[in-house]
């Protein structure tokens, strides 16, 4: 692969979006259109990429607070385009700011950032944090594209199934209110298209939400496709917050998520059910439907 190719750095390369993005960029690179570098803070995971012939760089964004920007600037050496997805916790603010500050000190020309879907005037705190990051990216003349995904279909993999003590039980926290859904692998495919041809998407905010469905509707899809009984029980959002914090999630972020779940359930945040028809226009194929997703993961969800 030639050294003059545009180089793409994928920050968040081991996540639900970052990993399929790296695979997408590598597998569709037969035309040798980009050079791909995966970023991880875990040397073991870096070894997994390297075993596949994928170049990696080790970077822990949390170190910037104590040690400054030098390590990030070094990781950005020779990079033309960046994919940025940080963890969904309050540290995302400091991590994203550090990456953006390092980016404007180097030769990076375009950043694809993954936030989350919301109205521009949202009063939900953590959704506002994502918008703050977007505005900071826009402030320096850097080329940018913002991806704004709605609810991840991958959340369905937490429902029931053989790994659950009550495998036929699906618990969720939004009552029977509808939500907009999108597959993380589809988000990765969109990101791959943009990172290959960023000039076609510069300055765009791209909402990603392809199908509207409530939890009772999803349960019916489970029953039909998996062919086993499932039942739905609506739980209180506070229960979700307590559960996630017990698993080690950031309390500040999770309390914000709990507020959003409450507003979706009470139907005061109707934008959570917005859907868009932009996926096929960008990728040339139809997006993954909920039925497609459940079918793909049928054996995992079976009990």
LINRAJO-V918136 format. One line per field, one symbol per residue. burial: 1 if it has 16 or more other ideal C-beta (glycine too) atoms within 10 Angstrom, else 0. Layout:
# LINRAJO-V918136
burial->???
This chain:
# LINRAJO-V918136
burial->000001111111111111111111110010000111111100001100100001011010100100000011001100111111110111111011111111100101111111111100010101101110110011000111111111111101001110000010011111101111111111111111111101001000011111111110011011001100010100001001100100001100111111111111100010111111011001000011110111001000100
